[in-house]
Amino acid sequence: MRGEAPEVTESALTGTAVAAGDEAQRGRDLARMKRTATGFLVAATVVFVVARVLEADHGWLGYVRATAEAAMVGALADWFAVTALFRYPLGLRIPHTAIIPNRKDDIGRGLGTFVQQNFLTREVVAEKLSGTPIAVRLGGWLARPANAARVGEQLATVVRTAVEALRDDEVQDAIETAIARKVRATPAAPLLSRGLDIAIADGRHQELFGVALRKVGETLEANRDALRRRLGMESPWWVPETLDDRVFAKLFEGVQRLLADVAADPHHELRAHFDERVQTLAADLKTSPAMRVRAEELKEELLGHPSVRAWSGGVWADLKQALLDRTADPSSELRRRIEAGVVGFGERLRDDPSLQRKVDDWITSAAVEMVEQSRGEIGDLIATTVERWDPDESTRRIELQVGRDLQFIRINGTIVGGLAGLVIHTVSQLLL
């Protein structure tokens, strides 16, 4: 409903909380390392001041003073180098400082090019995939009934989505056109002739004739009163009604007896006449051009009949509803067959080395081709994504990721600088 808050899952909340907590912890770690590195600089400064003041009275403090002095220089130099990566030192716009925010776009393009040239290559992808038994793992996963059920559910969802996305009128027109094209491409006369030959050989035409006779008799009986009234309407007015009744009874009973006799007697002369007419029709359909033309005309009339067009239009409606019902029902035969097929394929893929090689080769080839075709787009995606980042926010996030380790450079610079100062002062004392 409008106005309702969007649903937030527990996993999403947990993931957001973990990410926020991790960022906060990184911020605390970075601040602590900055204080530690600054503490080394402050300690070196204090030592330098004390040693410089007392150096006149204690000559050996010259070594301490030189060490502390060089340590201060090293600490300040490395502080400047680390700070210049992320911002202007002391707010002074010194050239080639605040490198990350000022050159963010160049860094993004360079990163995209680096990934494209060193990771998204045919050799790297092929080497990585060639040592990974993808087919075996996939087969084992698909062979589990629970996983097969998940795959079946996803396939059913895909089928439902595809079916619902289709426009009914377009599909119905396509089905109707396909049926009509197929029927028109099939000559009617030879097909009918072949059907009659089969029916004659098996005696099916006589069975059909007998059924038709019985149906005619039942129809006449069901409409006896209507036929009697029709006779009364056609009879002259001066003929007595009793005479009409007797005439109608005689005619009606005679027709019914004839129909019953023909239907019951397989050797009746009317059956022989019917058999002869059917054989003649079958022969004419094979040889008579006029019969072939008439058969094609009847076929076109049948295709154009409204009931036939309504039937062809209803084919898609019935098929669509059946697909929707069966894909939505987890217990349907279609879903069970899909899941059984997935399990069977998984078992074969898990146990058949030749199939595994084919699938692995196919996956490797497809992945390599995809990488070859998309490596430029992926590099551009990295570059454009970095370009959209806010300079200050991206600088802050990068500093949270690597800033703590960079503070060790300041600490190491303080220590190394001090040791270098001690060595230089010692050497100078020995040479003088």
Buried (B, 14 or more C-beta within 10 A) or exposed (E): EEEEEEEEEEEEEEEEEEEEEEEEEBBEBBEEBBEEBBEBBEBBBEBBEBBBEEBEEEEEBBBBBBBBBBBBBBBBBBBBBBBBBBBBBEEEEEEEBBBBBBBBBEBBBBBBBEBBEEBBBEEEBBEEBEEEEBBBEBBBBBBEBEBBBBBBBEBBEEBBEEBEEEEEEEBBBEBBEEBBEEBEEEBBBEEBBEBBBEBBEEEEBBEEBBEEBBEBBEEBEEEEEEBBEEBEEEBEEEEEEEEBEEEBEEEBEEBBEBBEEBBEEEEBEBBEEBBEEBBEBBBBBBEBEEBBEBBBEEBBEEBEEEEBBEEBBEBBEEEBEEBBEBBEEEEBEBBBEBBEBBBEBBBBBBEBEEBBEEBBEEBBEEBBEEBEEEBEEBBBEBBEEBEEBEBEEBBBEBBBEEBBEBBBBBBBBBBBBBBBBBEEBBEEEEEE
